[in-house]
Amino acid sequence: MTSHVRLVWIYPDLLSTYGDQGNVLILEQRARARGLSVETVHVRSSDPVPDQGDIYLIGGGEDRPQILGAERLRKDGGLNRAVAHGAALLAVCAGYQIMGSVFGGEEGQPVPGLGLLDISSGRGERRAVGELAAEVDPALGLPTLTGFENHMGVTRLGPGVRPLSRTIVGTGNGDGTEGCYAGKVIGTYLHGPALARNPALADLLLAWTVGPLAPIDDTWYQRLREERLAAVLPA
C-alpha cells in the first residue's frame, strides 16, 4: 500500500457532464483529509492515457463524444493496461457504457467498447431522467446510493460482473439493477456527482489503493445524503 495516490481524470474535454469532475475533487479532498499526498493527471482526448495511475475516473457525455472517446481509448490502450496492472476505475454513464463490449451510437448502431466490464448497452425506448436511489450489493458494505440519472441506455450484465446495486427509485440498468462491478472496476449511471452524494463509495476506491482508512468528519456529506434520500424515498 502507499501514502501517495495518483488520480487520472480521463477526457474532461469529451466526457464530463452533470458535474462528474466533482468525483475527482471529492477523492482529492478525502485523501488529503487523511494525510495522503495526491497527484491528479487530467488527460485530454489528444493525450496518451498513463498506465501507472492508482484510480481512474471517466464521466458522462453525449453520443458523439462518447463514440470518439471509445475510439481513442481503444487505440491508446493505456486504460486497459492500467486496469490489468490493478488500478481502480470509476466509470459514469457514457463512460460506464464504454467499459463494456458494445454500446449504442447516436443512431443506435453498435459501437465497440473496451471490454473491461462484461456488459453490453443499447438504446432504450424512454429516457431515464430523475433521482435514483439503490441498495448496494451487501458484499461491498456500502449504504444506500443516491444520485440522478439522465440517459437512454439499457445495460445488460454478463456473468463476469455483479450488480453494483438494486434500484429502489429510478431506472439504472433497466432491469431493476443499477451499475455493476468486477474486481476494482465500478460502472454506474449516477451523477450528482456520485462521490459527493456517496462518500463511502469514494472511500472504497481509496481503500482499494491505500488500505484501511482513518475516519474523517462527514457532517456535510451526511446532510446532503439525508436531504436527497428524504426527497425520493417513501416515508
C-alpha positions in Angstrom: 0.0 0.0 0.0 1.0 3.6 -0.4 0.6 7.1 1.2 0.5 8.7 -2.3 -2.5 8.5 -4.6 -2.3 9.2 -8.3 -5.7 10.1 -9.8 -6.3 10.1 -13.6 -9.3 12.0 -14.9 -9.9 10.8 -18.5 -11.1 13.1 -21.3 -12.6 16.0 -19.5 -12.9 17.7 -22.9 -15.2 15.0 -24.1 -16.8 13.3 -21.1 -17.7 15.4 -18.1 -21.4 16.2 -17.8 -23.5 17.0 -14.8 -20.5 17.8 -12.6 -18.8 14.5 -13.0 -15.4 16.2 -12.5 -16.6 16.6 -8.9 -15.7 13.0 -8.4 -12.1 13.9 -8.8 -12.4 16.8 -6.3 -14.0 14.6 -3.7 -11.3 11.9 -3.9 -8.7 14.6 -3.6 -10.3 16.1 -0.5 -11.0 12.9 1.2 -7.4 11.6 0.6 -5.8 14.8 1.8 -8.0 14.9 4.9 -6.3 11.7 5.9 -2.8 13.0 5.3 -2.3 11.3 1.9 -0.5 13.1 -0.9 -2.4 13.3 -4.1 -1.4 13.9 -7.7 -4.1 14.4 -10.3 -3.5 14.0 -14.0 -6.0 15.5 -16.4 -5.9 13.5 -19.7 -7.4 15.3 -22.6 -8.5 13.3 -25.6 -5.4 14.3 -27.6 -3.1 12.9 -24.8 -2.0 9.4 -24.1 -3.5 7.7 -21.0 -0.8 6.9 -18.5 -0.9 3.3 -17.3 0.7 4.0 -13.8 -2.2 5.7 -12.1 -4.0 4.4 -8.9 -7.6 5.5 -9.5 -9.0 6.3 -13.0 -12.2 8.3 -13.5 -14.3 8.9 -16.6 -17.6 10.8 -16.8 -20.7 11.0 -19.0 -21.3 12.8 -22.3 -23.3 13.0 -25.4 -23.4 10.4 -28.2 -20.7 11.7 -30.5 -18.2 12.5 -27.8 -18.9 9.0 -26.3 -18.0 7.4 -29.7 -14.9 9.5 -30.1 -13.8 8.7 -26.5 -14.3 5.0 -27.0 -12.3 5.0 -30.3 -9.4 6.9 -28.8 -9.3 4.7 -25.6 -9.3 1.5 -27.7 -6.5 2.8 -29.9 -4.5 4.1 -26.9 -4.7 1.1 -24.7 -3.5 2.9 -21.6 -6.6 2.4 -19.5 -6.8 -1.3 -20.3 -3.1 -1.7 -19.3 -3.7 0.2 -16.0 -6.7 -2.0 -15.0 -4.7 -5.1 -15.9 -2.0 -3.8 -13.5 -4.5 -3.5 -10.7 -5.7 0.2 -10.9 -9.2 1.1 -9.7 -11.7 2.7 -12.1 -15.0 4.6 -11.6 -16.9 5.0 -14.9 -20.1 7.1 -15.0 -23.0 6.9 -17.6 -21.5 7.2 -21.1 -18.1 6.2 -19.6 -19.8 3.2 -17.9 -21.2 2.0 -21.3 -17.7 2.4 -22.9 -16.3 -0.1 -20.5 -18.4 -2.9 -21.9 -18.2 -4.9 -25.1 -20.6 -2.8 -27.1 -22.9 0.3 -26.7 -25.4 2.1 -29.0 -24.2 5.0 -31.0 -26.2 8.1 -32.0 -28.3 6.2 -34.5 -28.5 3.1 -32.3 -25.6 1.4 -34.2 -23.4 -0.9 -32.2 -20.1 0.7 -31.2 -17.3 -1.5 -29.7 -16.2 -0.7 -26.2 -13.1 -1.6 -24.2 -14.2 -4.9 -22.8 -13.2 -4.0 -19.2 -16.7 -5.0 -17.9 -18.8 -7.9 -19.0 -21.7 -5.7 -20.1 -23.4 -4.6 -23.3 -25.5 -1.5 -23.7 -28.1 -0.3 -26.2 -30.7 2.5 -26.5 -33.9 2.1 -24.6 -37.4 3.3 -25.7 -37.6 6.0 -23.0 -35.1 8.4 -21.5 -34.4 7.8 -17.8 -34.4 11.2 -16.1 -34.6 11.9 -12.4 -33.4 11.0 -8.9 -32.2 7.5 -8.3 -31.8 5.5 -5.0 -30.5 2.0 -4.8 -29.4 -0.6 -2.3 -25.8 -1.7 -2.7 -24.6 -5.3 -3.0 -24.0 -6.3 0.6 -20.6 -7.7 -0.3 -19.3 -4.1 -0.7 -20.6 -2.9 2.7 -21.9 0.5 1.5 -25.0 2.4 2.4 -27.9 3.2 0.0 -26.7 5.0 -3.1 -28.2 8.4 -4.1 -27.8 10.3 -7.4 -29.6 11.3 -10.5 -29.7 9.8 -13.9 -30.2 11.2 -17.5 -29.7 8.5 -20.2 -31.3 6.5 -22.9 -29.2 3.4 -22.1 -30.2 -0.1 -21.3 -27.4 -2.2 -20.0 -27.3 -6.0 -19.8 -25.0 -7.6 -17.3 -23.0 -10.7 -18.2 -21.8 -13.4 -15.7 -18.4 -11.7 -15.3 -19.9 -8.8 -13.3 -22.1 -8.3 -10.2 -24.8 -5.6 -10.0 -23.5 -2.6 -8.0 -26.9 -2.1 -6.5 -30.7 -2.7 -6.9 -32.9 0.2 -7.6 -35.5 1.5 -5.1 -36.3 4.6 -7.2 -35.2 5.1 -10.7 -34.2 3.1 -13.8 -30.5 2.3 -13.7 -29.6 -0.5 -16.0 -33.2 -1.1 -16.9 -33.7 -4.4 -15.2 -34.0 -3.5 -11.5 -30.3 -3.1 -11.0 -28.0 -0.1 -11.2 -24.4 -0.2 -12.3 -22.1 -3.1 -11.9 -18.6 -4.0 -10.7 -15.9 -6.6 -11.2 -12.6 -6.5 -9.3 -11.7 -2.8 -8.8 -13.8 -1.6 -11.8 -17.1 0.1 -11.0 -19.6 1.4 -13.5 -22.7 3.4 -12.7 -25.3 5.7 -14.2 -25.2 8.0 -11.1 -24.4 11.7 -11.5 -24.7 14.2 -8.7 -21.6 14.0 -8.7 -21.7 10.4 -7.5 -18.9 10.6 -5.0 -20.2 13.8 -3.3 -23.6 12.1 -2.8 -21.9 8.8 -1.7 -18.7 9.4 0.2 -18.5 5.8 1.2 -18.1 4.9 -2.4 -15.2 7.3 -2.7 -13.6 5.7 0.4 -14.0 2.3 -1.2 -11.9 3.4 -4.1 -9.3 4.9 -1.8 -9.2 1.9 0.4 -8.5 -0.4 -2.6 -5.4 1.8 -3.2 -4.0 2.6 0.3 -5.6 0.1 2.7 -7.8 0.8 5.7 -8.8 4.5 6.1 -9.0 6.7 9.2 -12.4 8.2 9.9 -13.0 11.9 8.9 -15.7 14.4 9.5 -18.6 13.5 7.2 -21.2 16.0 8.5 -21.6 17.9 5.3 -21.9 14.7 3.2 -24.4 13.2 5.5 -26.6 16.3 5.3 -26.5 16.1 1.5 -27.3 12.4 1.6 -30.2 12.8 4.1 -31.7 15.6 2.1 -31.7 13.8 -1.2 -32.8 10.4 0.1 -35.6 12.0 2.1 -36.8 13.7 -1.1 -37.1 10.4 -3.1 -37.7 7.5 -0.7 -41.1 6.6 0.7 -41.6 7.7 4.3 
